[in-house]
Amino acid sequence: MGYGVMDSPSQIDPERFSRELDWNLLRTFLVVVQEGGITSAATRMCVTQPAVSLALKRLEQQLGRQLVQRGGGKFRVTEAGESIYREVVEIYGNISRFGMMVRDVTEEISGHVRVLMISRVQTRLLDDAVREFHDRHPLVTFRFDVQSAAEVHQGLQQKIGSLGICLMREPVPGLASEVLVRQTYRLYCGAPHRLFRQRGLGTQDLRQENFVSFVSDQIDGMLSPLAVFRAKEGFAGRVIGSSSNLDEVRRMIVCGLGVGPLPEHIAAPDVAEGMLWPLPPAEGVAPVDIHIAWNPGARLNPAESAFLEHLLAKVREIPIPQRLPG
């Protein structure tokens, strides 16, 4: 049985009323009062005037009270209408805050994230992303496996890892990527080397020196810019030591086996402590980007998906030229 044309409030069943009330009627009434008339309310809501009048009439029938006196060019909100209006404003104020209330509430995500990465990736971007993600999702566990860039690519292609932090000379089939950090390689020698602390050197003074570098320092390797530089400058010395691990390349340079390239930000503390000496050219040998890589075809668990999304969002806030190690 429906409500009467103007039922008395004492006849209204509160439970039934709350169950059957159309909330859109309250919104229509709110707009009618705010606009000061049915015609203006219809314009604002992009509906017809009869539709607004019908909605207002239905609400008055359900409440058993006249809310607005209208007709003959007059429009006035009744005392009952004023009371209802105040409540409706409060209701819609609370509803509008729903989005803000849940905006900072994160779902309880758990799971394991395995990151495949090359050695000595030093950037605040990655550090801050891991810290922030852990603060939000303390149940998520991590594993960071240090590998060569080629092993990282293979592991992602085989869907072994969640994501990779690696060098990419060119796009790798099946993988997507984003630049994480831009770093510059420069040549150095260690304290035992004959060029240590010699000033006024030019690139030509290095051409006969033995060289220490990375396994991927080949024309077709991940660090091909280093090989291109050596070939262009006519370096004739032997490659006397190599490794895929940055720390081991650094060790051989520090020990004086030969001159060799290191990222400037990695070598800076050793230079300050007198263990390494920077060699020409002063602008460095080559810029080399470190990438975030992932396999779009891999099925990631919620923790993996959330961390990858978080890391990419953080990185993409910064223009690529400004994604520096510091």
C-alpha positions as CSV (number, residue, x, y, z in Angstrom):
1,M,0.0,0.0,0.0
2,G,1.4,3.4,-1.0
3,Y,1.5,6.6,1.1
4,G,-1.5,8.8,1.1
5,V,-1.6,12.1,-0.6
6,M,-0.6,13.9,2.6
7,D,-0.3,11.3,5.4
8,S,0.1,12.5,8.9
9,P,3.7,12.0,10.2
10,S,2.3,9.9,13.0
11,Q,1.0,7.5,10.4
12,I,4.4,7.0,8.8
13,D,6.3,3.8,9.6
14,P,9.9,4.9,10.1
15,E,11.4,1.6,9.1
16,R,9.3,1.3,6.0
17,F,10.0,5.0,5.1
18,S,13.8,4.6,5.3
19,R,13.5,1.4,3.3
20,E,11.4,2.8,0.5
21,L,12.6,6.4,0.3
22,D,14.1,7.3,-3.0
23,W,17.2,9.3,-2.2
24,N,17.0,11.1,-5.5
25,L,13.9,12.8,-4.2
26,L,16.0,14.4,-1.4
27,R,18.6,15.6,-3.9
28,T,15.8,17.1,-6.1
29,F,14.4,18.9,-3.0
30,L,17.9,20.2,-2.1
31,V,18.3,21.7,-5.6
32,V,14.8,23.2,-5.6
33,V,15.5,25.1,-2.3
34,Q,19.0,26.1,-3.4
35,E,17.7,27.4,-6.8
36,G,14.7,29.1,-5.2
37,G,12.2,27.5,-7.7
38,I,11.2,24.5,-9.7
39,T,12.1,26.0,-13.1
40,S,15.6,26.9,-12.1
41,A,16.1,23.5,-10.4
42,A,15.0,21.7,-13.6
43,T,17.5,23.8,-15.6
44,R,20.4,22.9,-13.2
45,M,19.5,19.2,-13.1
46,C,18.9,19.0,-16.9
47,V,15.4,17.6,-16.5
48,T,12.0,18.8,-17.3
49,Q,10.0,21.0,-15.0
50,P,7.2,18.5,-14.6
51,A,9.7,15.9,-13.5
52,V,10.9,18.1,-10.7
53,S,7.4,19.0,-9.6
54,L,6.5,15.3,-9.6
55,A,9.6,14.4,-7.5
56,L,8.8,17.1,-5.0
57,K,5.2,16.0,-4.7
58,R,6.3,12.4,-4.1
59,L,8.6,13.4,-1.3
60,E,5.9,15.5,0.3
61,Q,3.5,12.5,0.1
62,Q,6.1,10.2,1.7
63,L,6.8,12.7,4.5
64,G,3.1,13.7,5.0
65,R,4.1,17.3,5.0
66,Q,4.0,20.2,2.5
67,L,7.6,21.3,2.1
68,V,7.2,24.1,-0.4
69,Q,4.3,26.5,-1.0
70,R,4.2,27.2,-4.7
71,G,1.7,28.5,-7.3
72,G,0.6,31.9,-8.5
73,G,4.2,32.9,-9.0
74,K,5.0,32.4,-5.3
75,F,7.7,30.1,-3.8
76,R,8.3,29.7,-0.1
77,V,9.9,26.9,1.9
78,T,7.6,25.9,4.8
79,E,8.8,25.4,8.3
80,A,8.8,21.6,7.8
81,G,10.7,22.1,4.5
82,E,13.3,24.2,6.3
83,S,13.8,21.3,8.8
84,I,14.1,18.7,6.1
85,Y,16.4,21.0,4.1
86,R,18.9,21.3,7.0
87,E,18.9,17.5,7.4
88,V,19.4,16.9,3.7
89,V,22.3,19.3,3.6
90,E,23.9,17.4,6.4
91,I,23.2,14.0,4.7
92,Y,24.7,15.1,1.4
93,G,27.7,16.7,3.1
94,N,28.5,13.4,4.7
95,I,28.0,11.6,1.4
96,S,30.4,14.0,-0.3
97,R,33.1,13.2,2.2
98,F,32.9,9.4,1.5
99,G,35.6,9.7,-1.1
100,M,37.9,11.6,1.2
101,M,37.3,9.1,4.0
102,V,38.5,6.2,1.9
103,R,41.1,8.0,-0.2
104,D,43.9,7.3,2.3
105,V,42.7,3.9,3.4
106,T,44.7,1.1,1.8
107,E,43.7,-2.5,1.4
108,E,45.6,-5.0,3.5
109,I,47.8,-6.4,0.8
110,S,50.1,-9.4,1.4
111,G,52.3,-11.4,-0.8
112,H,55.9,-11.7,-2.0
113,V,57.7,-9.4,-4.4
114,R,60.9,-10.7,-6.1
115,V,63.1,-8.0,-7.7
116,L,65.9,-9.0,-10.1
117,M,68.5,-6.3,-10.3
118,I,72.0,-5.4,-11.3
119,S,74.5,-4.5,-8.5
120,R,74.9,-1.2,-6.8
121,V,71.8,0.6,-7.9
122,Q,71.9,3.7,-5.8
123,T,69.0,6.1,-6.1
124,R,66.6,7.7,-3.6
125,L,63.7,7.1,-6.0
126,L,64.0,3.3,-5.4
127,D,64.8,3.6,-1.7
128,D,61.8,5.9,-1.1
129,A,59.5,3.7,-3.1
130,V,60.4,0.6,-1.1
131,R,60.1,2.5,2.2
132,E,56.8,4.0,1.4
133,F,55.3,0.8,0.1
134,H,56.5,-1.1,3.2
135,D,54.9,1.5,5.5
136,R,51.6,1.1,3.6
137,H,51.7,-2.7,3.3
138,P,53.8,-4.2,6.1
139,L,52.7,-7.7,5.3
140,V,54.4,-7.7,1.9
141,T,57.8,-9.5,1.8
142,F,60.6,-8.7,-0.6
143,R,63.5,-10.5,-2.2
144,F,66.2,-8.7,-4.2
145,D,68.4,-10.9,-6.3
146,V,71.6,-9.3,-7.8
147,Q,72.3,-10.6,-11.3
148,S,73.8,-9.4,-14.6
149,A,71.6,-7.4,-16.9
150,A,71.3,-10.3,-19.3
151,E,70.2,-12.6,-16.4
152,V,67.6,-10.1,-15.3
153,H,66.2,-9.9,-18.9
154,Q,66.0,-13.7,-19.1
155,G,64.4,-14.0,-15.6
156,L,61.7,-11.6,-16.5
157,Q,61.1,-13.3,-19.9
158,Q,60.7,-16.6,-18.0
159,K,58.4,-14.9,-15.5
160,I,60.7,-15.7,-12.6
161,G,60.8,-12.2,-11.1
162,S,58.1,-9.6,-10.5
163,L,60.2,-6.8,-12.0
164,G,63.7,-6.0,-12.8
165,I,66.1,-3.1,-12.3
166,C,68.7,-3.3,-15.1
167,L,70.5,-1.9,-18.1
168,M,68.8,-2.0,-21.5
169,R,70.8,-1.1,-24.5
170,E,67.7,-1.5,-26.7
171,P,64.1,-2.8,-26.2
172,V,64.0,-6.4,-25.0
173,P,61.4,-8.7,-26.7
174,G,58.5,-9.3,-24.4
175,L,59.4,-6.7,-21.8
176,A,58.2,-3.2,-21.1
177,S,60.5,-0.6,-19.4
178,E,60.7,2.8,-17.8
179,V,63.9,4.8,-17.1
180,L,64.6,4.7,-13.4
181,V,67.8,6.7,-13.1
182,R,70.3,8.4,-15.5
183,Q,73.9,8.0,-14.5
184,T,77.2,9.0,-16.1
185,Y,80.2,6.8,-16.3
186,R,83.7,8.3,-15.9
187,L,87.2,6.7,-16.1
188,Y,89.2,6.2,-12.9
189,C,92.4,4.7,-11.7
190,G,93.4,3.5,-8.2
191,A,96.1,4.7,-5.9
192,P,98.7,2.0,-7.1
193,H,98.4,3.2,-10.7
194,R,101.1,5.4,-12.2
195,L,98.5,8.0,-13.3
196,F,97.1,8.4,-9.8
197,R,96.9,12.1,-8.9
198,Q,98.5,13.2,-12.1
199,R,97.0,16.5,-13.4
200,G,96.8,17.9,-16.8
201,L,96.1,14.6,-18.5
202,G,94.3,14.2,-21.8
203,T,92.5,11.3,-23.3
204,Q,95.5,10.6,-25.4
205,D,97.5,9.8,-22.3
206,L,95.3,6.8,-21.6
207,R,95.4,5.1,-24.9
208,Q,98.1,2.6,-24.0
209,E,96.9,1.9,-20.5
210,N,95.5,-1.5,-19.6
211,F,91.7,-1.4,-19.1
212,V,89.3,-2.8,-16.5
213,S,85.6,-3.0,-17.4
214,F,82.4,-4.8,-17.4
215,V,81.6,-8.1,-19.1
216,S,78.9,-6.3,-21.0
217,D,81.4,-3.7,-22.2
218,Q,81.2,-4.9,-25.8
219,I,80.0,-3.3,-29.0
220,D,76.8,-5.3,-28.8
221,G,76.6,-5.4,-25.0
222,M,74.5,-3.6,-22.4
223,L,77.4,-1.1,-21.9
224,S,78.2,-0.7,-25.5
225,P,78.7,3.1,-25.1
226,L,81.9,2.3,-23.1
227,A,83.2,0.1,-25.9
228,V,82.3,2.7,-28.5
229,F,84.2,5.3,-26.6
230,R,87.3,3.1,-26.3
231,A,87.2,2.3,-30.0
232,K,86.6,5.9,-31.0
233,E,89.5,7.2,-28.8
234,G,91.9,4.4,-30.1
235,F,92.5,2.7,-26.7
236,A,95.1,0.0,-27.5
237,G,95.7,-1.4,-24.0
238,R,94.6,-4.9,-23.0
239,V,91.4,-5.5,-21.1
240,I,93.1,-7.0,-18.1
241,G,90.1,-7.5,-15.9
242,S,86.3,-7.7,-16.2
243,S,83.2,-8.6,-14.2
244,S,79.5,-8.3,-14.4
245,N,79.5,-7.1,-10.9
246,L,80.1,-3.4,-10.3
247,D,81.8,-3.9,-6.9
248,E,84.3,-6.3,-8.5
249,V,85.1,-3.9,-11.3
250,R,85.6,-1.2,-8.7
251,R,87.9,-3.5,-6.7
252,M,90.2,-4.1,-9.7
253,I,90.4,-0.4,-10.4
254,V,91.2,0.4,-6.8
255,C,93.9,-2.3,-6.8
256,G,95.6,-0.6,-9.8
257,L,95.0,-3.3,-12.4
258,G,94.1,-0.7,-15.0
259,V,92.0,2.3,-15.7
260,G,88.3,1.7,-15.9
261,P,84.8,3.1,-15.9
262,L,82.5,3.6,-12.9
263,P,79.3,5.6,-12.4
264,E,80.3,9.0,-11.0
265,H,78.0,8.8,-8.0
266,I,79.3,5.4,-7.0
267,A,83.0,6.5,-7.3
268,A,82.6,9.8,-5.5
269,P,83.2,8.5,-1.9
270,D,86.3,6.6,-3.1
271,V,87.6,9.7,-4.8
272,A,87.0,11.7,-1.6
273,E,88.9,9.1,0.5
274,G,91.8,9.1,-1.9
275,M,91.2,5.5,-3.3
276,L,90.3,6.5,-6.8
277,W,91.4,9.3,-9.1
278,P,89.2,10.7,-11.9
279,L,90.6,10.7,-15.4
280,P,89.7,12.5,-18.6
281,P,87.4,13.3,-20.2
282,A,86.0,15.5,-17.4
283,E,82.4,15.3,-18.8
284,G,82.5,11.5,-18.5
285,V,82.6,8.7,-21.0
286,A,78.9,8.0,-21.6
287,P,75.5,8.4,-20.0
288,V,73.9,5.0,-19.2
289,D,70.3,4.6,-18.1
290,I,69.1,2.1,-15.5
291,H,65.6,0.9,-16.3
292,I,62.6,-0.6,-14.4
293,A,61.6,-3.6,-16.6
294,W,58.6,-6.0,-16.3
295,N,56.9,-8.6,-18.3
296,P,53.3,-7.4,-19.3
297,G,52.4,-11.1,-20.0
298,A,53.3,-12.2,-16.4
299,R,50.5,-12.8,-13.9
300,L,51.5,-10.8,-10.9
301,N,50.1,-11.3,-7.4
302,P,48.4,-8.3,-5.7
303,A,51.6,-7.4,-3.9
304,E,53.7,-7.4,-7.1
305,S,51.1,-5.4,-9.0
306,A,50.8,-2.8,-6.3
307,F,54.5,-2.4,-5.9
308,L,55.1,-2.0,-9.6
309,E,52.3,0.5,-9.9
310,H,53.6,2.4,-6.9
311,L,57.2,2.5,-8.2
312,L,56.2,3.6,-11.7
313,A,53.9,6.3,-10.4
314,K,56.7,7.7,-8.2
315,V,59.2,7.7,-11.0
316,R,56.9,9.2,-13.6
317,E,56.4,12.3,-11.4
318,I,59.9,13.3,-12.4
319,P,61.0,14.2,-16.0
320,I,63.5,11.7,-17.3
321,P,66.5,14.2,-17.4
322,Q,66.0,14.9,-13.7
323,R,66.0,11.2,-12.7
324,L,69.5,11.5,-11.3
325,P,71.2,9.3,-8.7
326,G,71.1,11.9,-5.9
